[in-house]
Amino acid sequence: MFRTEVVVVGAGVIGLAIARAISLRGAEVLLLDKEKVIGFGTSSRNSEVIHAGLYYEPESLKAKLCVQGRRMLYQYCAERGIPHKRCGKLIVATGEGEDSYLDWLNQRGATNGVEELEVLGTRRLKSLEPHLKGTSALLSSSTGIVDSHALMLSYQADAEAAGCTISLRTPVLEAAISGKAVELRTGGAEPAELETHLLVNAAGLEAWDFSGRCAGLAPHTIPPRYLAKGSYFALSGKAPFQRLVYPVPEAGGLGIHLTFDLAGQARFGPDVEWVERIDYGVDPERGRVFYAAIRRYWPELRDGTLVPAYSGIRAKTTAKDQKPADFVIQGPQVTGHQCYIALYGIESPGLTSSLAIGELVADLAVR
């Protein structure tokens, strides 16, 4: 039986950040993923936005880790030459009552420690983005975009340089907590039996199923799971905006917003569709909702210019009609085992928070 100090399950952006952080502390780390490439799941199906930290409940993990993670991420990208851009974003009020919401959101952002916020009136909004329609807007100048694949490759390189072994195409078939260790059986081309002093479940959408298969783990420690699907539509042609554009948030998400990649390709989404199973197909009929939502802040959007692009699934620990969920990061005191750490519901702003999450889990691992 092969023995190692730490096993991390899941090679998305969060698992990679965790493996990197623990490896840099000097531990022997093995990172496992069933897919053939890193970041195959949720990490490759998002907006690639570096969030400022505006929306989240003060003192929540999302608020603290997003603000901390954003600062760390900009510095990391600058030092490593990872493509990114501090383009800023505008949250636009277009209906009755939304102006007062922006004032509230500005205050919440300040409470969370977000820098470079400014409430704009119609004239100032038009001077920045002439094609936008709105009664007011909140400018977040610290929001940006990042090449998420380049970021994950950099995390992988850091982890491997610190001694981490990454094994892809390696599904974990069985896991059993036994005293101060966890025994694992893996599949794939080279099946193996492993023993580790610490197992970190960073399996994303599959974190719930993995914990459910982990013998010796109390079921009550596993939170409920709800799935919110978000579809994206690409814009055929160039959008006349310099900044990301967001409407006032909706239940379960931040509204159908405009983002673009580092090549300037504009895309809209995600919307929110509560689903029972994981399905990444994009229904072209959802485009009708997109046109209506986008024209509230960009009336000039022409018919026939939106093309189905891709979708992602956000795993949440609270339902549609409940208070928005926080990140769930369970250390040994919560899981009931000093050898098991589990993460659930690491949706947006997970990418932005990834370095901070890695350090938090590394602290738990050391303790």
C-alpha positions as CSV (number, residue, x, y, z in Angstrom):
1,M,0.0,0.0,0.0
2,F,1.3,3.4,-1.0
3,R,1.4,6.0,1.8
4,T,1.5,9.8,1.6
5,E,0.9,12.7,3.9
6,V,-1.9,14.5,2.1
7,V,-4.3,13.6,-0.7
8,V,-6.3,16.3,-2.4
9,V,-9.3,15.1,-4.6
10,G,-10.2,17.4,-7.4
11,A,-7.9,19.3,-9.8
12,G,-10.1,22.3,-10.5
13,V,-8.9,25.8,-9.6
14,I,-9.7,25.2,-5.9
15,G,-8.0,21.8,-5.6
16,L,-4.9,23.1,-7.4
17,A,-4.7,26.1,-5.2
18,I,-5.0,23.9,-2.1
19,A,-2.4,21.4,-3.3
20,R,-0.1,24.3,-4.1
21,A,-0.5,25.9,-0.7
22,I,0.0,22.7,1.3
23,S,3.0,21.7,-0.9
24,L,4.6,25.0,-0.3
25,R,4.3,24.3,3.5
26,G,6.6,21.3,2.9
27,A,4.1,18.5,3.0
28,E,4.0,15.5,0.7
29,V,0.9,16.0,-1.5
30,L,-0.8,13.8,-4.0
31,L,-3.5,15.5,-6.1
32,L,-6.1,13.1,-7.8
33,D,-8.7,13.8,-10.5
34,K,-10.7,11.4,-12.6
35,E,-10.6,13.7,-15.7
36,K,-7.8,13.7,-18.3
37,V,-7.0,17.4,-17.9
38,I,-7.0,19.9,-15.0
39,G,-10.0,22.2,-14.5
40,F,-12.3,20.1,-16.6
41,G,-15.5,20.9,-14.7
42,T,-16.8,24.1,-13.1
43,S,-13.4,25.8,-13.4
44,S,-13.6,25.9,-17.2
45,R,-17.3,27.0,-17.2
46,N,-17.4,30.5,-15.7
47,S,-17.1,34.1,-16.5
48,E,-13.4,34.4,-15.6
49,V,-14.2,37.5,-13.6
50,I,-12.0,38.8,-10.8
51,H,-14.7,39.9,-8.4
52,A,-14.3,42.9,-6.0
53,G,-16.3,41.5,-3.1
54,L,-19.4,43.7,-3.2
55,Y,-22.3,41.4,-2.8
56,Y,-21.6,39.1,0.1
57,E,-22.7,39.1,3.7
58,P,-20.2,41.0,5.8
59,E,-17.9,38.7,7.8
60,S,-18.9,35.7,5.6
61,L,-16.3,33.5,4.1
62,K,-17.3,34.7,0.7
63,A,-16.8,38.4,1.7
64,K,-13.5,37.9,3.5
65,L,-11.9,35.4,1.1
66,C,-13.0,37.3,-2.0
67,V,-11.4,40.6,-0.9
68,Q,-8.3,38.9,0.3
69,G,-8.1,36.6,-2.7
70,R,-8.6,39.4,-5.2
71,R,-5.6,41.3,-3.8
72,M,-3.5,38.2,-3.8
73,L,-4.6,37.2,-7.3
74,Y,-3.7,40.6,-8.9
75,Q,-0.3,40.4,-7.3
76,Y,0.2,36.8,-8.3
77,C,-0.8,37.4,-11.9
78,A,1.5,40.4,-12.2
79,E,4.4,38.5,-10.8
80,R,3.9,35.4,-13.0
81,G,2.9,37.2,-16.2
82,I,-0.6,35.6,-16.2
83,P,-2.9,37.4,-18.7
84,H,-5.4,39.6,-16.8
85,K,-7.0,43.0,-17.0
86,R,-8.4,45.4,-14.4
87,C,-11.2,46.6,-16.7
88,G,-13.7,47.6,-14.0
89,K,-17.4,47.0,-14.0
90,L,-20.6,48.9,-13.9
91,I,-23.7,47.7,-12.0
92,V,-26.6,49.6,-13.7
93,A,-29.9,50.6,-12.3
94,T,-32.7,50.5,-14.9
95,G,-35.9,50.3,-12.9
96,E,-37.8,51.7,-9.9
97,G,-36.1,51.1,-6.6
98,E,-32.8,50.0,-8.1
99,D,-31.0,53.3,-7.5
100,S,-31.5,52.9,-3.7
101,Y,-30.2,49.3,-4.1
102,L,-27.0,50.6,-5.6
103,D,-26.5,53.0,-2.6
104,W,-27.0,50.0,-0.3
105,L,-24.6,47.9,-2.4
106,N,-22.0,50.7,-2.3
107,Q,-22.2,50.7,1.5
108,R,-22.0,46.9,1.7
109,G,-18.9,46.9,-0.5
110,A,-17.3,49.5,1.7
111,T,-18.1,47.4,4.8
112,N,-16.4,44.4,3.2
113,G,-13.3,46.4,2.5
114,V,-13.8,46.9,-1.3
115,E,-11.8,49.8,-2.7
116,E,-12.4,52.1,-5.6
117,L,-16.2,52.3,-5.6
118,E,-18.1,55.2,-7.0
119,V,-21.9,55.9,-7.5
120,L,-22.5,57.5,-10.9
121,G,-25.4,59.6,-12.1
122,T,-26.8,59.4,-15.6
123,R,-24.5,62.0,-17.1
124,R,-21.3,60.4,-15.7
125,L,-22.5,57.0,-16.8
126,K,-23.1,58.2,-20.3
127,S,-19.7,59.8,-20.4
128,L,-18.0,56.5,-19.6
129,E,-20.3,54.2,-21.6
130,P,-22.5,56.1,-24.1
131,H,-24.4,53.1,-25.2
132,L,-25.6,52.1,-21.8
133,K,-29.1,53.0,-20.5
134,G,-29.5,53.5,-16.8
135,T,-30.7,56.0,-14.1
136,S,-27.5,55.4,-12.1
137,A,-24.6,53.0,-11.8
138,L,-22.1,51.7,-9.3
139,L,-18.5,51.7,-10.7
140,S,-16.2,49.0,-9.3
141,S,-12.8,49.8,-10.6
142,S,-11.1,46.9,-8.9
143,T,-13.1,44.3,-10.9
144,G,-11.2,42.5,-13.7
145,I,-10.9,39.4,-15.8
146,V,-8.2,36.7,-15.9
147,D,-7.2,33.8,-18.2
148,S,-8.4,31.0,-15.9
149,H,-6.6,28.3,-17.8
150,A,-3.2,30.0,-17.6
151,L,-3.9,30.6,-13.9
152,M,-4.6,26.9,-13.2
153,L,-1.5,25.9,-15.2
154,S,0.6,28.2,-13.0
155,Y,-0.9,26.7,-9.8
156,Q,0.0,23.3,-11.2
157,A,3.5,24.3,-11.9
158,D,4.0,25.8,-8.4
159,A,2.6,22.7,-6.8
160,E,4.8,20.3,-8.8
161,A,7.9,22.5,-8.2
162,A,7.2,22.1,-4.5
163,G,7.0,18.3,-4.8
164,C,3.3,17.7,-5.4
165,T,2.4,14.7,-7.6
166,I,-0.6,15.1,-9.8
167,S,-2.3,12.0,-11.1
168,L,-5.1,12.5,-13.7
169,R,-7.4,9.9,-15.0
170,T,-7.4,8.5,-11.4
171,P,-10.9,8.2,-10.0
172,V,-11.2,7.4,-6.3
173,L,-13.5,4.4,-6.0
174,E,-13.5,3.9,-2.3
175,A,-12.5,5.8,0.8
176,A,-12.6,4.8,4.4
177,I,-11.6,6.8,7.5
178,S,-9.7,4.5,9.9
179,G,-8.5,6.2,13.1
180,K,-6.0,8.9,12.2
181,A,-5.7,7.9,8.5
182,V,-7.8,7.5,5.4
183,E,-7.5,4.4,3.1
184,L,-8.3,4.9,-0.6
185,R,-8.7,2.7,-3.6
186,T,-8.3,4.3,-7.0
187,G,-9.1,3.1,-10.5
188,G,-7.9,4.1,-13.9
189,A,-5.1,2.5,-15.9
190,E,-3.0,1.9,-12.8
191,P,-5.3,1.0,-9.8
192,A,-3.8,1.5,-6.4
193,E,-4.4,1.3,-2.7
194,L,-3.4,4.4,-0.7
195,E,-3.2,5.5,2.9
196,T,-3.0,9.2,3.8
197,H,-2.8,11.2,7.0
198,L,-5.1,13.9,5.5
199,L,-7.7,13.8,2.8
200,V,-9.0,17.1,1.4
201,N,-12.2,16.8,-0.6
202,A,-12.1,19.6,-3.2
203,A,-14.2,17.7,-5.8
204,G,-16.5,20.5,-6.7
205,L,-19.9,19.4,-7.9
206,E,-19.0,15.8,-6.9
207,A,-17.9,16.7,-3.3
208,W,-21.2,15.6,-1.9
209,D,-21.1,12.2,-3.6
210,F,-17.5,11.7,-2.6
211,S,-18.3,12.4,1.1
212,G,-21.3,10.1,0.8
213,R,-19.1,7.3,-0.3
214,C,-16.5,7.9,2.5
215,A,-17.0,5.2,5.1
216,G,-16.7,6.4,8.6
217,L,-18.0,9.9,7.9
218,A,-21.2,10.9,9.7
219,P,-23.9,11.7,7.1
220,H,-25.1,14.8,9.1
221,T,-21.8,16.6,8.3
222,I,-22.8,16.6,4.6
223,P,-24.9,19.7,3.7
224,P,-27.7,19.6,1.2
225,R,-26.9,20.2,-2.5
226,Y,-28.9,22.3,-5.0
227,L,-27.9,22.9,-8.6
228,A,-28.3,26.2,-10.4
229,K,-27.5,26.0,-14.1
230,G,-26.2,29.1,-15.8
231,S,-26.2,29.4,-19.6
232,Y,-24.0,31.8,-21.6
233,F,-24.6,33.4,-25.1
234,A,-21.8,34.9,-27.2
235,L,-22.2,38.1,-29.1
236,S,-21.6,38.0,-32.8
237,G,-19.7,41.2,-33.3
238,K,-18.0,43.6,-31.0
239,A,-19.8,45.1,-27.9
240,P,-19.3,48.9,-27.6
241,F,-18.2,48.8,-24.0
242,Q,-14.9,49.1,-22.2
243,R,-16.1,47.7,-18.9
244,L,-18.1,44.7,-17.7
245,V,-21.8,45.5,-17.3
246,Y,-24.0,44.0,-14.7
247,P,-27.7,44.5,-13.9
248,V,-29.0,44.5,-10.3
249,P,-28.7,40.9,-9.0
250,E,-31.5,38.4,-9.1
251,A,-32.3,35.4,-6.9
252,G,-29.5,32.8,-7.2
253,G,-27.1,34.9,-9.3
254,L,-25.9,38.3,-10.4
255,G,-28.2,38.7,-13.3
256,I,-27.5,38.3,-17.0
257,H,-24.4,40.4,-17.4
258,L,-21.9,41.3,-20.0
259,T,-18.3,40.0,-19.7
260,F,-15.6,39.6,-22.3
261,D,-12.4,37.6,-22.5
262,L,-8.9,39.0,-22.9
263,A,-9.3,38.8,-26.7
264,G,-12.4,41.1,-26.5
265,Q,-15.0,38.5,-27.3
266,A,-18.2,39.5,-25.5
267,R,-20.6,37.1,-23.9
268,F,-23.7,37.4,-21.8
269,G,-24.7,35.3,-18.8
270,P,-25.2,33.4,-16.8
271,D,-28.9,33.2,-16.2
272,V,-30.3,31.0,-13.4
273,E,-32.1,27.7,-14.0
274,W,-32.6,25.5,-11.0
275,V,-32.1,21.9,-12.2
276,E,-32.1,18.4,-10.7
277,R,-29.2,16.9,-12.7
278,I,-26.0,18.0,-14.4
279,D,-26.5,18.8,-18.1
280,Y,-24.3,21.3,-19.9
281,G,-26.5,21.7,-23.0
282,V,-27.6,25.3,-23.9
283,D,-31.2,25.7,-25.0
284,P,-31.3,28.3,-27.8
285,E,-34.8,29.2,-26.7
286,R,-33.4,30.7,-23.6
287,G,-32.0,33.4,-25.9
288,R,-35.4,35.2,-25.8
289,V,-35.0,35.8,-22.0
290,F,-31.5,37.1,-22.7
291,Y,-32.6,39.6,-25.3
292,A,-35.2,41.0,-22.9
293,A,-32.8,41.2,-19.9
294,I,-29.9,42.8,-21.9
295,R,-32.1,45.4,-23.6
296,R,-32.9,46.9,-20.2
297,Y,-29.4,48.3,-20.1
298,W,-28.4,48.0,-23.8
299,P,-31.5,48.8,-25.9
300,E,-29.4,48.8,-29.1
301,L,-28.8,45.0,-29.0
302,R,-29.9,43.7,-32.4
303,D,-31.9,40.6,-33.1
304,G,-30.0,37.6,-34.2
305,T,-26.7,38.6,-32.6
306,L,-26.7,36.2,-29.6
307,V,-25.3,32.7,-30.2
308,P,-25.5,29.8,-27.6
309,A,-22.0,29.4,-26.1
310,Y,-21.7,27.2,-23.1
311,S,-23.1,26.6,-19.6
312,G,-21.9,26.0,-16.0
313,I,-23.5,24.5,-12.9
314,R,-23.3,26.2,-9.6
315,A,-23.6,23.8,-6.6
316,K,-25.3,25.6,-3.7
317,T,-26.1,24.5,-0.1
318,T,-29.3,26.5,0.1
319,A,-32.4,26.3,-2.1
320,K,-33.9,29.0,-4.4
321,D,-36.1,30.6,-1.8
322,Q,-33.6,30.5,1.0
323,K,-30.9,33.0,2.0
324,P,-27.9,32.9,-0.3
325,A,-25.3,30.3,0.9
326,D,-21.8,30.9,2.1
327,F,-18.8,28.8,1.2
328,V,-18.7,25.7,3.4
329,I,-15.2,24.8,4.4
330,Q,-15.2,22.0,7.0
331,G,-12.1,21.5,9.1
332,P,-11.6,18.4,11.3
333,Q,-13.7,19.9,14.1
334,V,-16.7,19.9,11.8
335,T,-16.1,16.6,9.9
336,G,-15.3,14.9,13.2
337,H,-12.0,13.5,11.9
338,Q,-8.6,15.1,12.1
339,C,-7.7,13.4,8.8
340,Y,-10.6,14.8,6.7
341,I,-11.3,18.3,5.4
342,A,-14.2,18.9,3.0
343,L,-15.3,21.9,0.8
344,Y,-18.9,22.3,-0.5
345,G,-20.6,25.1,-2.5
346,I,-17.4,26.8,-3.7
347,E,-19.2,28.7,-6.5
348,S,-18.6,32.3,-7.4
349,P,-16.4,34.0,-6.2
350,G,-14.4,30.8,-5.9
351,L,-12.0,31.7,-8.8
352,T,-11.2,35.1,-7.3
353,S,-10.9,33.6,-3.8
354,S,-8.8,30.6,-4.8
355,L,-5.4,31.7,-3.4
356,A,-7.0,32.7,-0.1
357,I,-9.0,29.4,0.1
358,G,-5.7,27.6,-0.5
359,E,-4.1,29.3,2.4
360,L,-7.1,28.8,4.7
361,V,-7.1,25.0,4.0
362,A,-3.4,24.8,4.4
363,D,-3.7,26.4,7.8
364,L,-6.4,23.8,8.7
365,A,-4.1,21.0,7.4
366,V,-1.1,22.2,9.5
367,R,-3.2,22.5,12.6
